[in-house]
Amino acid sequence: MCCVSLYDEVSVEFGVDKTSVVCNSSKVPTDDSNLTVIAAKIFFKQLNKNENVKILIDKKIPVAAGLGGGSSNAASILLGLNHYYNSPFPMDELISMGLSIVADVPFFIFQKPALATGIGEKLEAYKKLKPFKILLIYPGISVSTSDIYKNLNLGLTKCKKKLRNLFSGEQNFEVDQHLCNDLETVTASRYSDIIEAKEALLYYGARGALMSGSGPAVFGLFSDSDKAQSAYHNIAKNNKWELFLADMLI
């Protein structure tokens, strides 16, 4: 797992009567189901304080795209509140809080590239990534994460075997060997945009392309910025997809 430079902006206001969230995207829930609200409530319960905050989210990561937007915002709330209250909780306690929210929140608290096992909570720093330029394509379709997982045939999964050597932590990441996502077989069989986005990225020079998470976002890895920029402009001319250029945060 690796963070990229596409991010939402999250800010917090103190001294309010009720914990709430405001977002510039109508697709984001603003009730108590929002992960940032859940994170704030968990933090204050652990802190044993009857406090409330107003959370403001400037949304830039596409919603429900398989990019971890909601999880990263929940992690930001835990990290931000911990900093504000002079770090009452060590990293492992914050990670435990994050895991009680969603499985990938611990990674965003970890804040460095990682080999993630278990359900995503067992994290080992990975230092052998190359700094590829990323071109992200969001096809604008709605995908249910739970539905994709329910329809994954575990008997046909191949990534664990393919990535076995990588998880020793000693092998460099190689695009042609290690790009693998078992969930892609499910999502791509239902949405042709996944396959079309991958083909477009590879046609315009990506070293490799893969669906992110349960989708529908697809990313391409480019060896330099010029190739990524050229691909961005060429793909944008011919499609209605949303495109984002980003850097790997390594």
Buried (B, 14 or more C-beta within 10 A) or exposed (E): BBBBEBBBEBEBEEEEEEBBBEBEBEEBBBEEEBBBBBBBBBBBEBBEEEBBBBBBBEBEBBBBBBBBBBBBBBBBBBBBBBEEBEEEBEBEEBBBBBBEBBBBBBBBBBEBBBBBEEEBBEBEEBEEEEEBBBBBBBBEBEBEBEEBEEBBEEEEBEBEEBBEEBBEEEBEBBBEBBBBBBBBBBBBEBBEBBBBBBEBBBEBBBBBBBBBBBBBBBBBBBBEEEBBBBBBEBBEEEBEBBBBBBBBBB
